[in-house]
């Protein structure tokens, strides 16, 4: 799981172009939206694309994102249970 | 109704957001010269700029550097000329489509249109005025400038921002290369000056001009008029310059800015134009320092305006390497493939 968390941090930094951040700067349990990384709705779309492209997970209901994108750790848990690639 | 170029800012292959090129220019190296990037963080927060492509970052930075904060939301118009728009984002989006149409990144798509540039400036400025983008290849900037001048003449504008922006990607460069648009080897300034062979070299530019109907303390110059002409006869070209000169009490053209870019055919046309329109004027060149792009004529207007403000034309931008002191009137000429021509008359304040 730790490896997936680390990989996810790297992919999020790349996908969202968080130029000045390193994986160590991201607290795996901090909220992604609002506080924490302060992401917005466009970032949510980028995260949906990231999950689909890298892990073969297609969110059928956009509202699911609210729970899945709570933090990197929550995302990693969801991916490990639902990934198809 | 007078129109003034009140302020100007450029990001290009010269030192960005400065007039360093006027005294100490950088020498371009290679066939494709990319933006010399400013410290974007001075103008854009990382949170704001992280989704932006290079052209958009440069457009916003030059616009923010050009227009004082208190004037931004009061602008009557933001007019942008761009031949290729946000081509970097466009390519990223299309390349992702080739990999599969599922799961396309929204950011590249959102910022892949030409009018993203001007609209993002309006958002940054909180400006709800006229906003238009011209994507007319080699006359994109000239069209935007002429639109602005018409709006001033109609008393619809008191102030406006005119941008000329183009970036060049490796892929687009290669496409142009296949039709012989570029020289076949790395160029030097002297190669461009001599123009003994076909082709030029690529530059990138984001130039922003703040136009006003009232000059501030230190305007660059008066923008007397600008005209676009399609396949004009010599007679029509001459008549256009004579009419502009007459209307603005200009009895003599001191210098003419021409777009010599090292391509033999292109430069021969400028030689012909100068002989026709202002044979005794000092000839100012700039593309040997800035390269070529669809909107590089915006840099031509900026160069002419800067010479009027500085009251001198340095020798390194004249065709005969002779400096000119205290120019009062400058004509800026542009042609695109000998089809579309623009003529802009500038006068010192």
Contacts between the chains, C-beta under 8 A, distances in Angstrom:
chain1	res1	chain2	res2	distance
A	15	B	105	7.6
A	16	B	50	6.9
A	17	B	50	4.3
A	17	B	51	6.2
A	17	B	107	8.0
A	18	B	50	6.4
A	19	B	46	6.1
A	19	B	50	6.0
A	20	B	46	5.6
A	38	B	47	6.9
A	42	B	51	7.2
A	42	B	106	5.9
A	42	B	107	6.4
A	42	B	110	7.4
A	45	B	106	4.5
A	46	B	105	6.2
A	46	B	106	6.6
A	46	B	107	6.6
A	48	B	103	7.9
A	49	B	103	4.6
A	49	B	104	6.9
A	49	B	105	5.6
A	49	B	106	7.4
A	52	B	102	6.6
A	52	B	103	4.1
A	53	B	103	4.8
